[in-house]
Amino acid sequence: MNAVKAALVVIGLIVIGMIAWSLVKLLFSLVLYLVVGALVVGGAWYLYTRYGRPSRTRRW
């Protein structure tokens, strides 16, 4: 019986480790997407403020 309990504990630890690893990967990928999105928005805001709005009337 002790061997069965030990095997169940080991299997449980492996399953919990796999679930935890999947959650950690998901968390890091979400953080990466947020950082990339913030860089894109920040870059667009920088270009918009640097070059200003396009004029509505053309001056030739």
Backbone hydrogen bonds in HBPLUS format (Angstrom, degrees):
<---DONOR---> <-ACCEPTOR-->    atom                        ^
c    i                          cat <-CA-CA->   ^        H-A-AA   ^      H-
h    n   atom  resd res      DA  || num        DHA   H-A  angle D-A-AA Bond
n    s   type  num  typ     dist DA aas  dist angle  dist       angle   num
A0005-LYS N   A0001-MET O   3.05 MM   4  6.34 161.7  2.08 153.3 157.6     1
A0006-ALA N   A0002-ASN O   2.94 MM   4  6.11 158.0  1.98 145.6 151.9     2
A0007-ALA N   A0003-ALA O   2.92 MM   4  6.07 153.9  1.99 141.8 149.0     3
A0008-LEU N   A0004-VAL O   2.91 MM   4  6.15 156.2  1.96 148.5 155.1     4
A0009-VAL N   A0005-LYS O   2.91 MM   4  6.14 152.1  1.99 146.2 154.0     5
A0010-VAL N   A0006-ALA O   2.95 MM   4  6.19 159.5  2.00 147.6 153.0     6
A0011-ILE N   A0007-ALA O   2.90 MM   4  6.10 163.9  1.92 150.6 155.2     7
A0012-GLY N   A0008-LEU O   2.84 MM   4  5.95 155.1  1.90 142.6 150.1     8
A0013-LEU N   A0009-VAL O   2.90 MM   4  6.12 156.5  1.96 148.5 154.4     9
A0014-ILE N   A0010-VAL O   2.99 MM   4  6.23 153.6  2.06 147.3 154.6    10
A0015-VAL N   A0011-ILE O   2.96 MM   4  6.22 162.1  1.99 151.3 155.7    11
A0016-ILE N   A0012-GLY O   2.91 MM   4  6.08 165.8  1.93 151.8 156.0    12
A0017-GLY N   A0013-LEU O   2.87 MM   4  5.94 153.6  1.94 142.0 149.9    13
A0018-MET N   A0014-ILE O   2.93 MM   4  6.18 150.8  2.02 146.3 153.9    14
A0019-ILE N   A0015-VAL O   3.02 MM   4  6.28 160.0  2.06 151.3 156.2    15
A0020-ALA N   A0016-ILE O   2.89 MM   4  6.07 161.5  1.92 149.5 155.0    16
A0021-TRP N   A0017-GLY O   2.89 MM   4  6.01 156.2  1.95 144.8 151.4    17
A0022-SER N   A0018-MET O   3.03 MM   4  6.24 155.6  2.09 145.2 151.4    18
A0023-LEU N   A0019-ILE O   3.03 MM   4  6.31 156.1  2.09 148.6 155.0    19
A0024-VAL N   A0020-ALA O   2.90 MM   4  6.14 153.9  1.97 149.6 156.9    20
A0025-LYS N   A0021-TRP O   2.98 MM   4  6.18 162.6  2.01 149.7 154.0    21
A0026-LEU N   A0022-SER O   2.99 MM   4  6.17 156.3  2.05 144.5 151.2    22
A0027-LEU N   A0023-LEU O   2.91 MM   4  6.10 157.9  1.96 146.2 152.1    23
A0028-PHE N   A0024-VAL O   2.96 MM   4  6.19 166.3  1.97 154.7 157.7    24
A0029-SER N   A0025-LYS O   2.96 MM   4  6.10 155.0  2.02 146.9 154.0    25
A0030-LEU N   A0026-LEU O   2.96 MM   4  6.16 154.6  2.03 147.9 154.7    26
A0031-VAL N   A0027-LEU O   2.99 MM   4  6.24 159.7  2.03 150.1 155.6    27
A0032-LEU N   A0028-PHE O   2.92 MM   4  6.08 154.7  1.98 143.5 150.8    28
A0033-TYR N   A0029-SER O   2.95 MM   4  6.18 159.3  1.99 147.5 152.3    29
A0034-LEU N   A0030-LEU O   2.96 MM   4  6.21 154.6  2.03 147.4 154.5    30
A0035-VAL N   A0031-VAL O   2.94 MM   4  6.17 155.2  2.00 149.9 156.3    31
A0036-VAL N   A0032-LEU O   2.96 MM   4  6.18 166.5  1.98 154.5 157.9    32
A0037-GLY N   A0033-TYR O   2.91 MM   4  6.01 159.0  1.95 145.0 151.4    33
A0038-ALA N   A0034-LEU O   2.89 MM   4  6.04 154.0  1.96 143.6 150.7    34
A0039-LEU N   A0035-VAL O   2.94 MM   4  6.19 153.0  2.01 147.7 155.1    35
A0040-VAL N   A0036-VAL O   2.98 MM   4  6.23 155.3  2.04 148.7 155.2    36
A0041-VAL N   A0037-GLY O   2.95 MM   4  6.15 167.4  1.97 152.3 155.6    37
A0042-GLY N   A0038-ALA O   2.82 MM   4  5.85 158.5  1.87 144.1 151.2    38
A0043-GLY N   A0039-LEU O   2.85 MM   4  5.92 154.9  1.92 142.3 149.3    39
A0044-ALA N   A0040-VAL O   2.94 MM   4  6.14 156.8  2.00 146.8 153.3    40
A0045-TRP N   A0041-VAL O   2.89 MM   4  6.08 157.3  1.94 148.3 154.8    41
A0046-TYR N   A0042-GLY O   2.88 MM   4  6.06 153.5  1.95 145.0 152.4    42
A0047-LEU N   A0043-GLY O   2.96 MM   4  6.20 165.8  1.98 149.8 153.0    43
A0048-TYR N   A0044-ALA O   2.90 MM   4  6.04 155.1  1.96 145.6 153.2    44
A0049-THR N   A0045-TRP O   2.91 MM   4  6.09 161.8  1.95 149.0 153.5    45
A0050-ARG N   A0046-TYR O   2.86 MM   4  5.93 145.4  1.98 145.6 156.0    46
A0051-TYR N   A0047-LEU O   3.05 MM   4  6.01 169.5  2.06 147.9 150.3    47
A0052-GLY N   A0048-TYR O   2.88 MM   4  5.43 125.5  2.18 132.7 145.2    48
